[in-house]
Amino acid sequence: MKRCSTCGRLTKEYAEFPCPECSEKTVRCHHCREIRNPYKCKCGNFEGP
């Protein structure tokens, strides 16, 4: 299980990808991806829906 970077929930259904600026991993749960919940990388240089 991973913790969603956006909502903080523990989930088994997620997408994980690196930030193109700093390579920090972002984890997005199925729910946040579905509702297009906005997120921002910890470095602050990359954000998305």
PLY file of the C-alpha trace (Angstrom):
ply
format ascii 1.0
element vertex 49
property float x
property float y
property float z
element edge 48
property int vertex1
property int vertex2
end_header
0.00 0.00 0.00
1.08 3.55 -0.69
-0.03 6.91 0.70
-1.59 9.33 -1.80
0.45 12.53 -2.12
-2.73 14.58 -2.55
-5.25 13.32 0.02
-3.01 11.26 2.31
-5.08 8.06 2.15
-3.46 4.64 2.13
-4.42 2.85 -1.09
-3.73 -0.24 -3.16
-4.96 1.39 -6.39
-2.56 4.16 -7.35
-0.35 5.68 -10.02
3.23 6.58 -9.16
5.47 8.81 -11.25
8.59 10.97 -10.82
8.59 14.76 -10.96
10.26 15.89 -14.21
12.13 18.61 -12.29
13.45 16.88 -9.14
12.63 13.15 -9.64
10.66 13.01 -6.35
7.99 10.28 -6.58
4.34 11.38 -6.59
1.66 8.84 -5.65
-1.93 9.45 -6.74
-4.85 7.30 -5.54
-7.58 6.17 -7.91
-10.10 8.59 -6.35
-7.89 11.70 -6.69
-7.08 10.81 -10.30
-10.76 10.22 -11.06
-11.93 13.58 -9.68
-8.81 15.34 -11.05
-7.80 16.59 -7.60
-4.89 19.06 -8.13
-1.44 18.20 -6.80
1.94 19.89 -6.51
5.37 18.32 -6.15
7.29 19.03 -2.96
9.84 21.04 -4.98
7.01 23.35 -6.11
8.09 23.33 -9.76
5.54 20.79 -11.05
1.78 20.64 -10.60
-1.12 19.02 -12.36
-4.77 18.05 -12.28
0 1
1 2
2 3
3 4
4 5
5 6
6 7
7 8
8 9
9 10
10 11
11 12
12 13
13 14
14 15
15 16
16 17
17 18
18 19
19 20
20 21
21 22
22 23
23 24
24 25
25 26
26 27
27 28
28 29
29 30
30 31
31 32
32 33
33 34
34 35
35 36
36 37
37 38
38 39
39 40
40 41
41 42
42 43
43 44
44 45
45 46
46 47
47 48
